[in-house]
Amino acid sequence: MRCSNWIFCSFGCRMSSVPVKERVKVSQNWRLGRCREGILLKWRCSQMPWMQLEDDSLYISQANFILAYQFRPDGASLNRRPLGVFAGHDEDVCHFVLASSHIISAGGDGKIGVHKIHSTFAVKYSAHEQEVNCVDCKGGIIVSGSRDRTAKVWPLASGRLGQCLHTIQTEDRVWSIAISPLLSSFVTGTACCGHFSPLRIWDLNSGKLMTHLGSDFPPGAGVLDVKYESPSTLLSCGYDTYVRYWDLRTSVRQMAITCWPQAPPTMVLCDSGTGARRPACTPSR
């Protein structure tokens, strides 16, 4: 994914081993808008990588590879030599997600890759007619979204990899996707160009539309990232520079209970990882 130069900002996501007093301090800093920036990695090519923090390791995509780096004991820097290199795509890795012992990757080559973290096992299969922009995996199920205006559901079982369970026509390019913690549905975030609602929830078992979220998105307000905070709450963010916090227990028209605007012009992505207590929002300027 090519774009402007990138600086990784450390927002204090590694909270699992932090004392309660320090957590309160970090929480206050978030509330007051204070943060500390630090450059963990540099590279020459202009790219916007996807990344995920998992325990004491940072997984990050660079071109058609996914690299795993381990934090040093101080927790503020990375070992420069990667712990693992996961390859297989012919074009850039657009997105990936860690699911138990696997990494599920989405590529610009229209393929999905399945890698085992602690072995050399890797499988890739053709999934979409154009680049796969996003994937998620929970409970042995993979969901994917593509520029070809479809979302698809796949099994993770080794004997059934590549067997599509459902193909959903979204009428718009799919930029983001996430499975509900209840494993009963999933949400897609689209470009808001070919369909009036960029956020829609689909039944995971049947592939049928369940509902849509919000009704006041301007044209082109594509949703670049979505993340469930709980079975009933959801975060979304994208080209309109807002981070929205949705409560799925209320009516469709009143679901957005909190919005955080960013300084335009920018687009916003939410970074996440194990132990995160707040969304880390990465503006691309």
C-alpha positions as CSV (number, residue, x, y, z in Angstrom):
1,M,0.0,0.0,0.0
2,R,1.8,3.0,-1.3
3,C,1.4,6.5,0.2
4,S,3.2,9.2,2.1
5,N,6.1,8.5,4.6
6,W,5.1,6.8,7.8
7,I,6.1,7.3,11.4
8,F,4.9,4.8,13.9
9,C,3.5,6.5,17.0
10,S,3.6,4.6,20.3
11,F,0.4,5.4,22.3
12,G,1.0,3.1,25.3
13,C,-0.9,0.0,24.0
14,R,1.2,-2.5,25.9
15,M,-0.9,-2.2,29.0
16,S,-1.2,-5.8,30.3
17,S,1.9,-5.6,32.6
18,V,1.5,-1.9,33.6
19,P,0.6,-1.1,37.2
20,V,-2.8,0.3,37.9
21,K,-1.4,3.7,38.9
22,E,0.3,4.0,35.6
23,R,-2.8,2.9,33.8
24,V,-4.8,5.7,35.4
25,K,-2.0,8.2,34.3
26,V,-2.2,6.9,30.7
27,S,-6.0,7.1,30.8
28,Q,-5.7,10.8,31.9
29,N,-3.2,11.5,29.1
30,W,-5.6,10.1,26.6
31,R,-8.5,12.2,28.0
32,L,-6.4,15.3,27.8
33,G,-5.0,14.6,24.4
34,R,-1.4,13.9,25.5
35,C,0.8,11.3,23.8
36,R,4.4,10.4,23.4
37,E,5.8,9.8,19.9
38,G,8.8,7.5,19.1
39,I,10.2,6.1,15.9
40,L,10.5,2.3,16.2
41,L,11.3,1.4,12.6
42,K,12.4,3.2,9.5
43,W,12.5,2.1,5.8
44,R,13.3,3.8,2.5
45,C,10.2,3.0,0.5
46,S,7.1,5.2,0.9
47,Q,4.5,2.8,2.3
48,M,1.6,2.7,4.6
49,P,2.0,-0.7,6.3
50,W,-0.7,-2.7,8.2
51,M,0.5,-3.6,11.7
52,Q,-0.8,-5.5,14.8
53,L,0.6,-5.6,18.3
54,E,0.4,-9.0,20.0
55,D,1.9,-9.5,23.5
56,D,5.6,-8.5,23.1
57,S,5.7,-8.7,19.3
58,L,4.9,-6.2,16.6
59,Y,3.7,-7.7,13.2
60,I,4.0,-5.3,10.3
61,S,3.6,-5.6,6.5
62,Q,6.2,-4.3,4.1
63,A,5.5,-4.7,0.4
64,N,4.5,-8.4,-0.1
65,F,6.0,-9.6,3.3
66,I,4.8,-9.6,6.9
67,L,7.6,-9.2,9.4
68,A,7.5,-10.0,13.2
69,Y,9.6,-7.9,15.5
70,Q,10.1,-8.5,19.3
71,F,10.2,-5.7,21.8
72,R,13.4,-5.4,23.9
73,P,13.1,-5.7,27.7
74,D,12.7,-1.9,28.1
75,G,9.4,-2.1,26.1
76,A,10.3,1.1,24.2
77,S,12.3,-0.3,21.3
78,L,12.4,-3.2,18.9
79,N,15.0,-5.8,18.1
80,R,16.1,-4.9,14.6
81,R,16.3,-8.5,13.4
82,P,12.8,-9.8,12.7
83,L,11.7,-13.0,14.5
84,G,9.8,-14.2,11.5
85,V,9.1,-13.4,7.8
86,F,5.9,-14.5,6.3
87,A,5.8,-14.4,2.5
88,G,3.6,-15.7,-0.4
89,H,1.8,-12.8,-2.0
90,D,2.8,-11.6,-5.5
91,E,1.8,-8.0,-4.7
92,D,1.6,-5.8,-1.6
93,V,-0.1,-7.1,1.6
94,C,-3.1,-4.9,2.0
95,H,-4.2,-6.2,5.4
96,F,-3.7,-9.1,7.8
97,V,-5.0,-10.4,11.1
98,L,-3.6,-12.7,13.8
99,A,-6.0,-15.5,14.7
100,S,-4.8,-17.9,17.3
101,S,-1.8,-19.7,15.7
102,H,-2.4,-18.3,12.2
103,I,-1.8,-15.1,10.3
104,I,-4.5,-14.4,7.7
105,S,-3.3,-12.0,5.0
106,A,-5.1,-10.1,2.2
107,G,-3.1,-9.2,-0.9
108,G,-3.2,-6.9,-3.9
109,D,-3.0,-10.0,-6.0
110,G,-6.6,-10.9,-5.1
111,K,-5.5,-13.8,-2.9
112,I,-5.8,-14.7,0.8
113,G,-2.8,-16.2,2.6
114,V,-2.9,-18.5,5.6
115,H,0.4,-18.7,7.5
116,K,1.1,-20.7,10.7
117,I,3.1,-18.4,13.1
118,H,5.4,-21.1,14.5
119,S,6.0,-23.1,11.4
120,T,6.8,-22.8,7.7
121,F,3.2,-23.8,6.7
122,A,1.7,-21.3,4.3
123,V,-1.2,-21.6,1.8
124,K,-2.6,-18.9,-0.5
125,Y,-5.7,-19.1,-2.7
126,S,-7.5,-16.9,-5.2
127,A,-10.3,-15.2,-3.4
128,H,-11.4,-12.1,-5.4
129,E,-11.2,-10.7,-8.9
130,Q,-9.4,-7.6,-7.6
131,E,-7.2,-6.8,-4.6
132,V,-8.4,-8.0,-1.2
133,N,-8.5,-4.9,0.9
134,C,-9.4,-6.5,4.3
135,V,-9.8,-9.8,6.2
136,D,-10.9,-10.9,9.6
137,C,-10.9,-14.3,11.3
138,K,-12.7,-15.7,14.3
139,G,-14.1,-19.0,15.4
140,G,-12.6,-20.9,12.4
141,I,-14.3,-18.5,9.9
142,I,-12.5,-16.0,7.6
143,V,-14.3,-13.0,6.0
144,S,-12.8,-10.9,3.3
145,G,-13.7,-7.7,1.4
146,S,-12.4,-6.5,-2.0
147,R,-12.3,-3.7,-4.5
148,D,-14.4,-6.0,-6.7
149,R,-17.5,-4.9,-4.6
150,T,-17.9,-8.3,-2.8
151,A,-17.5,-9.7,0.6
152,K,-16.9,-13.4,1.1
153,V,-17.0,-16.0,3.9
154,W,-14.5,-18.8,4.0
155,P,-13.7,-21.7,6.4
156,L,-10.3,-21.9,8.1
157,A,-10.2,-25.7,8.4
158,S,-7.2,-27.0,6.5
159,G,-9.2,-29.4,4.4
160,R,-11.6,-26.7,3.2
161,L,-9.3,-23.7,2.6
162,G,-10.5,-21.8,-0.5
163,Q,-14.0,-23.1,-0.4
164,C,-16.3,-20.0,-0.4
165,L,-19.3,-20.3,1.8
166,H,-21.0,-17.0,0.9
167,T,-20.5,-14.3,-1.7
168,I,-22.2,-11.0,-0.8
169,Q,-22.7,-8.2,-3.4
170,T,-22.0,-5.0,-1.6
171,E,-22.5,-2.6,-4.5
172,D,-19.3,-0.8,-3.4
173,R,-15.6,-1.3,-2.8
174,V,-15.1,-2.9,0.6
175,W,-12.3,-1.2,2.7
176,S,-12.8,-2.8,6.1
177,I,-14.4,-5.8,7.7
178,A,-14.9,-7.3,11.2
179,I,-16.6,-10.4,12.7
180,S,-18.7,-9.9,15.8
181,P,-17.4,-11.4,19.1
182,L,-20.7,-13.4,19.1
183,L,-19.7,-15.1,15.8
184,S,-23.2,-14.5,14.5
185,S,-22.6,-11.6,12.1
186,F,-20.0,-9.3,10.6
187,V,-19.7,-5.7,9.5
188,T,-18.4,-4.2,6.3
189,G,-17.1,-0.7,5.8
190,T,-17.3,0.4,2.2
191,A,-16.2,3.4,0.0
192,C,-19.6,5.2,0.3
193,C,-19.6,5.8,-3.5
194,G,-21.9,3.1,-4.9
195,H,-24.1,2.6,-1.9
196,F,-25.7,5.2,0.5
197,S,-24.6,3.3,3.6
198,P,-20.9,2.4,4.1
199,L,-21.5,0.5,7.3
200,R,-23.7,-2.7,7.0
201,I,-24.0,-5.8,9.2
202,W,-24.5,-9.2,7.6
203,D,-25.6,-12.6,9.0
204,L,-22.5,-14.8,9.1
205,N,-24.5,-18.0,8.6
206,S,-26.7,-16.9,5.7
207,G,-24.9,-13.9,4.2
208,K,-28.1,-11.9,4.3
209,L,-28.2,-8.2,5.3
210,M,-29.3,-7.5,8.8
211,T,-29.1,-3.7,9.2
212,H,-27.1,-0.6,8.3
213,L,-25.5,1.9,10.7
214,G,-26.1,5.6,10.3
215,S,-27.6,7.7,7.5
216,D,-25.7,10.9,7.3
217,F,-22.4,9.9,5.6
218,P,-21.4,12.3,2.8
219,P,-20.5,10.7,-0.6
220,G,-17.0,9.4,-0.5
221,A,-16.8,9.0,3.3
222,G,-15.3,5.6,3.0
223,V,-14.8,3.5,6.2
224,L,-11.2,2.5,6.4
225,D,-11.3,0.5,9.6
226,V,-13.9,-1.1,12.0
227,K,-13.3,-2.8,15.3
228,Y,-15.7,-4.4,17.8
229,E,-15.1,-3.2,21.4
230,S,-17.8,-5.6,22.7
231,P,-20.7,-7.6,21.1
232,S,-22.8,-4.4,21.3
233,T,-20.3,-1.6,20.6
234,L,-18.3,-0.9,17.5
235,L,-15.6,1.7,16.4
236,S,-15.3,3.0,12.9
237,C,-13.2,5.6,11.2
238,G,-12.3,6.7,7.7
239,Y,-12.0,9.4,5.0
240,D,-14.5,11.9,6.7
241,T,-11.9,12.3,9.5
242,Y,-14.3,11.0,12.3
243,V,-13.9,8.2,14.7
244,R,-17.4,7.0,15.6
245,Y,-18.4,4.8,18.5
246,W,-21.6,2.9,17.8
247,D,-24.0,1.3,20.3
248,L,-25.8,-1.5,18.4
249,R,-28.5,-1.8,21.1
250,T,-30.2,1.4,20.1
251,S,-32.1,2.3,16.9
252,V,-30.3,2.6,13.6
253,R,-30.7,6.4,13.5
254,Q,-29.3,6.9,17.0
255,M,-26.5,4.4,17.0
256,A,-23.6,6.9,16.8
257,I,-23.3,8.0,20.4
258,T,-19.8,9.5,20.3
259,C,-17.7,11.1,17.5
260,W,-14.1,12.3,17.6
261,P,-13.2,14.6,14.7
262,Q,-9.6,14.8,13.5
263,A,-8.1,17.9,11.9
264,P,-8.8,17.8,8.2
265,P,-7.5,17.1,5.6
266,T,-6.7,13.6,6.7
267,M,-7.9,10.0,6.8
268,V,-7.9,7.9,9.9
269,L,-7.1,4.3,10.7
270,C,-7.4,2.6,14.0
271,D,-4.5,0.4,15.2
272,S,-5.1,-2.3,17.7
273,G,-3.5,-5.1,19.6
274,T,-3.6,-7.3,22.6
275,G,-3.8,-5.3,25.8
276,A,-5.0,-2.1,24.1
277,R,-7.2,0.1,26.2
278,R,-7.9,2.9,23.7
279,P,-8.1,3.2,20.0
280,A,-4.7,4.4,18.5
281,C,-5.8,6.5,15.6
282,T,-3.2,7.0,12.8
283,P,-3.8,10.1,10.6
284,S,-2.3,10.0,7.2
285,R,-1.2,13.5,6.2
